[in-house]
Amino acid sequence: MTEATAYLRFMVPAEVGQRSALNRASVPRRMAWDFSTDPEFQEQLDWMATFVREEIWPMETLDLSLAQVKELFLPLQAQVRERGLWAAHLDPELGGQGFGQLKLGLMHEILGTSPLAPFAFGNQAPDSGNSEIIAMAGTQEQKDRYLYPLLNGDIHSAFSMTEPDSAGSDPTLLKTRAVKDGDGWVLNGRKWFTTNGSMADFLIVMAVSDPDARPHPRASVFIVPTDTPGLDIIRDVPTMEHPEERFGFLAGHSEIVYNDVRLGPEALLGAEGAGFLISQQRLYPGRIHHCMRWLGVAQRAFDMLCERSLVRYSHGSLLSEKETVQNWIADSAAQIQAARLMTLHAAWKMDTEGVMAARRDISLIKFFGATVLHDVIDRALQIHGSLGYSTDLPLEQMYRYARAARFYDGPDEVHRASVARQILRTYEAPSDGVPTEHIPTRREAAREKFAWLLDQATAND
Ligand SMILES: Cc1cc2nc3c(=O)[nH]c(=O)nc-3n(C[C@H](O)[C@H](O)[C@H](O)COP(=O)(O)OP(=O)(O)OC[C@H]3O[C@@H](n4cnc5c(N)ncnc54)[C@H](O)[C@@H]3O)c2cc1C
């Protein structure tokens, strides 16, 4: 050891020791970084988990009509109200529970395990998001006519934005027009994938009200009762998830023609030109809820994956003893855990700092959550072989459901690009084009910085 290196070894611990003592003094003892759930709310979550598993999962196996579902749900909804869990997404003055996104997220993780469960709790999409924007932007008359009956579960709604003839991933390209007519409006256009459109009592329609405005203030949103003349719900589009032709059922994706639909001034929701602003308010929390619901589905698939591994025997051992299957289990658990923490963190950020502060986190979980959902279901299906592919298990249906998650509410590519843009805003290109971490350049700078020391070492050698 040269004297120079001995000197360094002596110096470094003392400096580090000094610094860490300083740090200890300046860091508060407790930080607001807490992963625990309030015991009273945990009790509610436990109740919800049992309730959904025992009362709602069995319904999934039956081919029920909408009327039958509604009848079965009445006593369940009464229990939910009694527990103070009805319409939890809205503030108490609107008849909700004012839970905030974090509590709602934990709740949606449980409700997401079954497509029917949110109906028992009065917070099914798209009614929940629609009620949020009417609560936020609606007049008293609109609240009386639409919001309160919606909250009560007496009527249903849909959100009609996507069009077959323009890219839904870029709503500045919308074509449906709302033209001023006296003090009212006339709507013309064609929409599709309006979820629940064929069972809805009213639609929230996004249309271009000022084509000459800048892209974002071009559109407005309107509340349109489905029995308005000129509004024609042509069909529910058969999809990968529901390939059979059917009409007027839950989660039908309606194609709708608006042909000279005349609306009074009371149809406008919020300000003219505020369509984007209003729909974004609806989409951001909606994405958190989607991601938590996906985690509920992923966990259900994960449980099936683990259970099957313990009973299926092949090539001299149980599947649970194969390293590949162990990797699937570990990778799935890690992905679920990561997605869950990211989603809850985004929810916490929304609750503490507001929607705009959480935008990047929400984009991150949107595409990451969709991938986790897909991967876990895919492994669960794989381990079940033919059984997984058959309709004797819910996995094939989950798989079809999961596919759409990669592009609705913004395609993965758009969210990735948005995250990358936001991240890149915090970086600068080096003025000389040399990477900041370039070792020869840094070595040169370090030689200059420590010249006194290096010169001393050379002198002593
Ligand atoms: C189950 C389900 C429910 C839905 N519910 C509703 C609803 O209730 N109301 C409603 O209005 N709509 C609804 N939609 C429609 C949904 O919001 C749109 O499908 C979505 O916005 C994408 O629009 P698009 O289908 O027109 O695809 P496009 O905009 O044509 O995009 C197609 C593909 O192009 C690529 N792409 C697009 N932009 C970029 C980019 N910037 N960079 C790289 N690649 C890009 C992506 O791969 C994308 O998947 C629903 C859809 C589904 C599947």
The ligand as an ORCA input file, in Angstrom:
! r2SCAN-3c Opt
* xyz 0 1
  C     -63.551     -3.005    -23.981
  C     -63.545     -1.616    -24.525
  C     -64.345     -0.639    -23.935
  C     -64.371      0.651    -24.455
  N     -65.226      1.582    -23.904
  C     -65.334      2.802    -24.459
  C     -66.301      3.734    -23.991
  O     -67.075      3.461    -23.064
  N     -66.407      4.934    -24.606
  C     -65.596      5.286    -25.648
  O     -65.727      6.394    -26.147
  N     -64.662      4.419    -26.116
  C     -64.516      3.187    -25.565
  N     -63.600      2.277    -26.066
  C     -62.764      2.640    -27.184
  C     -61.317      2.886    -26.778
  O     -61.233      4.005    -25.939
  C     -60.484      3.033    -28.065
  O     -60.441      1.752    -28.685
  C     -59.083      3.527    -27.802
  O     -59.101      4.874    -27.405
  C     -58.208      3.395    -29.060
  O     -58.814      4.047    -30.145
  P     -59.020      3.266    -31.531
  O     -59.658      1.973    -31.260
  O     -59.675      4.195    -32.471
  O     -57.538      2.924    -32.015
  P     -56.552      3.879    -32.826
  O     -56.554      5.249    -32.261
  O     -56.838      3.709    -34.262
  O     -55.151      3.202    -32.458
  C     -54.816      1.917    -32.966
  C     -53.399      1.578    -32.589
  O     -52.512      2.529    -33.156
  C     -51.330      2.602    -32.376
  N     -51.089      4.001    -32.014
  C     -51.971      4.988    -31.857
  N     -51.352      6.127    -31.499
  C     -50.027      5.846    -31.419
  C     -48.858      6.591    -31.082
  N     -48.943      7.891    -30.716
  N     -47.668      5.943    -31.094
  C     -47.574      4.642    -31.443
  N     -48.645      3.894    -31.766
  C     -49.846      4.485    -31.740
  C     -51.563      1.748    -31.131
  O     -50.976      0.491    -31.298
  C     -53.082      1.624    -31.095
  O     -53.527      0.449    -30.416
  C     -63.551      0.980    -25.562
  C     -62.744      0.002    -26.146
  C     -62.749     -1.286    -25.649
  C     -61.908     -2.318    -26.313
*
